[in-house]
């Protein structure tokens, strides 16, 4: 498995290659992604993007602006 973390415009992209021989149990699929999406909805209107194909799986997270309230 190869993991990459990159920046694309206003998104942080976390991707990994897939191993077609390894399959996660079905009850695990999507729980973490739903959690991430829900958390991001609290801070931004931008959507978390999921790009899932035969070769790789990517999650694109909107970059958030920090408000310095000092």
C-alpha positions as CSV (number, residue, x, y, z in Angstrom):
1,X,0.0,0.0,0.0
2,X,1.2,3.5,-0.9
3,X,-0.1,6.5,1.0
4,X,0.2,10.1,-0.3
5,X,-0.8,13.4,1.3
6,X,-1.0,16.4,-1.0
7,X,-2.6,19.7,-1.4
8,X,-5.0,20.5,-4.3
9,X,-6.1,24.1,-4.3
10,X,-8.2,24.4,-1.1
11,X,-8.2,20.7,-0.2
12,X,-5.9,18.4,1.7
13,X,-5.9,15.1,-0.2
14,X,-5.1,11.8,1.6
15,X,-4.9,8.9,-0.8
16,X,-3.9,5.2,-0.7
17,X,-3.6,2.5,-3.3
18,X,-5.9,-0.4,-3.0
19,X,-5.1,-4.1,-2.5
20,X,-7.8,-6.0,-4.5
21,X,-7.2,-9.1,-2.4
22,X,-7.9,-7.4,1.0
23,X,-11.5,-6.4,1.9
24,X,-12.6,-4.7,5.1
25,X,-15.6,-6.2,6.9
26,X,-18.8,-4.6,5.5
27,X,-20.0,-3.2,8.8
28,X,-16.9,-1.0,9.1
29,X,-17.3,0.7,5.7
30,X,-18.3,4.3,5.8
31,X,-18.5,4.8,9.6
32,X,-15.3,6.9,9.8
33,X,-16.1,8.8,6.6
34,X,-19.6,9.7,7.9
35,X,-17.9,11.0,11.1
36,X,-15.4,13.1,9.2
37,X,-18.2,14.6,7.0
38,X,-20.4,15.5,10.0
39,X,-17.5,17.2,11.8
40,X,-16.6,19.3,8.7
41,X,-20.2,20.4,8.4
42,X,-19.8,22.3,11.7
43,X,-17.0,24.4,10.3
44,X,-17.6,24.9,6.6
45,X,-20.1,24.6,3.8
46,X,-17.5,23.0,1.6
47,X,-18.0,19.3,1.1
48,X,-15.6,16.5,1.9
49,X,-14.9,14.7,-1.4
50,X,-14.5,10.9,-1.6
51,X,-12.8,9.6,-4.8
52,X,-13.0,5.8,-4.8
53,X,-11.9,3.8,-7.9
54,X,-10.3,0.4,-8.7
55,X,-6.7,1.6,-8.1
56,X,-7.0,4.1,-5.2
57,X,-9.1,5.6,-2.5
58,X,-8.9,9.4,-1.8
59,X,-10.5,11.7,0.8
60,X,-10.3,15.4,0.0
61,X,-10.7,17.6,3.1
62,X,-11.4,21.3,2.7
63,X,-8.7,23.5,4.2
64,X,-10.1,25.6,7.1
65,X,-9.2,29.2,7.9
66,X,-8.2,29.8,11.5
67,X,-9.7,32.9,13.1
68,X,-7.2,34.4,15.5
69,X,-9.4,35.9,18.3
70,X,-6.5,37.0,20.6
